[in-house]
Amino acid sequence: MPGRPGALPPGATCLPLLRVGDNWGMTSVGNEAPGGHRAGFACFIGRPNVGKSTLMNALVGTKVAITSSRPQTTRRAIRGIVHRPDAQLVIVDTPGLHKPRTLLGERLDSLVRSTLTEVDVIGFCVPADQPVGPGDKYIARELAGVKKTPVVAIVTKTDLAAPEQVAEQLLAVGRLGEFADIVPCSAADGFQVGLVGDLLIRHLPEGMPLYPEGDLTDEPEQVLISELIREAALEGVRDELPHSIAVVVDEMAPREGRDGLVDIYAHLYVERSSQKGIIIGHKGSRLREVGAAARRQIEALLGTKVYLDLRVSVLKDWQRDPKQLRRLGFYD
Ligand SMILES: Nc1nc2c(ncn2[C@@H]2O[C@H](COP(=O)(O)OP(=O)(O)OP(=O)(O)O)[C@@H](O)[C@H]2O)c(=O)[nH]1
């Protein structure tokens, strides 16, 4: 993948935790594997907020992608790795596909399009609790253009819909295009999550595992941490502010002379000074809450105590500025 989003700024430190090797390439190797073992890549595609990240986390069995009730939470192609005795499924989590309105939107869309041609199978997610709309049709048309990659249609969030509504949705999704399978599931209560895995794995080539057993993601730790901070900052903010928030971990290192304590210095960027005020809150109260919530999650991820230094800065209109986008890790 050219200009991989989420790359660390030069000189940034990275503790080896959930990090694995250097296999950034997306092509699965069709090497000989005993007993019909399969290995390869899948990606989920769908409108924003349809539950792609939640489904990936459910399949992987741990939180490797942040989720929120705000559309367009996902900005990076995070990989989650599902290990099974018969297969290894590497899931690429793409941002929701939509008609782009900003330069960031365009970059995210081109990221999605390049991903579609590089994976072995695509999971097209449509929620059970909302009628099929223009957004789903737009994606279905895009998928029809990716002829060589099989598509499994996944009707998500079945726990939010009555059985008849789910049945009707399966039919409606069937009318959207040619799919290898159409499967209903719920990541919230686990309904048929395993089956979704089976149906995706069926399309992977036979081959040895691509990643060592036990690795759950190959995202650098700083990226996971910055995403956890962004998730905490998204809590309770409205309107355009969620899209204006970006987080960069500037530095991260174990504290000298103190076992089990990691110092993390991070910047939370917004686009305007009015937004800075909202993020910081009265006498810093909101920023303290964001910091405390993020710290709890980071400590759970790292398994150590964390000192988190969180600064807020304005990067004017960064979503539309190529230079700032590069600085934040969103490359052409
Ligand atoms: N009830 C229910 N809620 C779900 C389910 N899956 C996801 N959600 C919720 O739906 C919202 C969106 O989920 P995400 O996984 O962030 O959706 P996404 O498609 O990755 O969103 P983008 O990052 O915007 O593309 C969150 O509030 C989730 O908790 C499900 O199976 N059932």
PDBQT file of the ligand as one rigid body, heavy atoms in Angstrom, charges set to zero:
ROOT
HETATM    1  N1  LIG A 401     -27.055  -2.991  18.683  1.00  0.00    +0.000 N 
HETATM    2  C1  LIG A 401     -25.941  -3.111  17.946  1.00  0.00    +0.000 A 
HETATM    3  N2  LIG A 401     -25.127  -2.067  17.782  1.00  0.00    +0.000 NA
HETATM    4  C2  LIG A 401     -24.013  -2.225  17.027  1.00  0.00    +0.000 A 
HETATM    5  C3  LIG A 401     -23.683  -3.471  16.427  1.00  0.00    +0.000 A 
HETATM    6  N3  LIG A 401     -22.528  -3.307  15.740  1.00  0.00    +0.000 NA
HETATM    7  C4  LIG A 401     -22.170  -2.020  15.916  1.00  0.00    +0.000 A 
HETATM    8  N4  LIG A 401     -23.048  -1.366  16.690  1.00  0.00    +0.000 N 
HETATM    9  C5  LIG A 401     -23.001   0.046  17.088  1.00  0.00    +0.000 C 
HETATM   10  O1  LIG A 401     -23.070   0.859  15.941  1.00  0.00    +0.000 OA
HETATM   11  C6  LIG A 401     -22.216   2.011  16.071  1.00  0.00    +0.000 C 
HETATM   12  C7  LIG A 401     -21.239   2.070  14.910  1.00  0.00    +0.000 C 
HETATM   13  O2  LIG A 401     -20.360   0.967  14.982  1.00  0.00    +0.000 OA
HETATM   14  P1  LIG A 401     -18.918   0.982  14.299  1.00  0.00    +0.000 P 
HETATM   15  O3  LIG A 401     -18.400  -0.424  14.439  1.00  0.00    +0.000 OA
HETATM   16  O4  LIG A 401     -18.087   2.112  14.802  1.00  0.00    +0.000 OA
HETATM   17  O5  LIG A 401     -19.333   1.290  12.781  1.00  0.00    +0.000 OA
HETATM   18  P2  LIG A 401     -18.401   1.473  11.495  1.00  0.00    +0.000 P 
HETATM   19  O6  LIG A 401     -19.181   0.949  10.346  1.00  0.00    +0.000 OA
HETATM   20  O7  LIG A 401     -17.047   0.894  11.734  1.00  0.00    +0.000 OA
HETATM   21  O8  LIG A 401     -18.350   3.040  11.433  1.00  0.00    +0.000 OA
HETATM   22  P3  LIG A 401     -17.359   4.010  10.616  1.00  0.00    +0.000 P 
HETATM   23  O9  LIG A 401     -16.065   3.965  11.341  1.00  0.00    +0.000 OA
HETATM   24  O10 LIG A 401     -18.063   5.307  10.752  1.00  0.00    +0.000 OA
HETATM   25  O11 LIG A 401     -17.280   3.533   9.212  1.00  0.00    +0.000 OA
HETATM   26  C8  LIG A 401     -21.560   1.880  17.442  1.00  0.00    +0.000 C 
HETATM   27  O12 LIG A 401     -22.315   2.646  18.370  1.00  0.00    +0.000 OA
HETATM   28  C9  LIG A 401     -21.670   0.393  17.751  1.00  0.00    +0.000 C 
HETATM   29  O13 LIG A 401     -21.701   0.117  19.140  1.00  0.00    +0.000 OA
HETATM   30  C10 LIG A 401     -24.578  -4.576  16.635  1.00  0.00    +0.000 A 
HETATM   31  O14 LIG A 401     -24.384  -5.715  16.157  1.00  0.00    +0.000 OA
HETATM   32  N5  LIG A 401     -25.699  -4.318  17.393  1.00  0.00    +0.000 N 
ENDROOT
TORSDOF 0
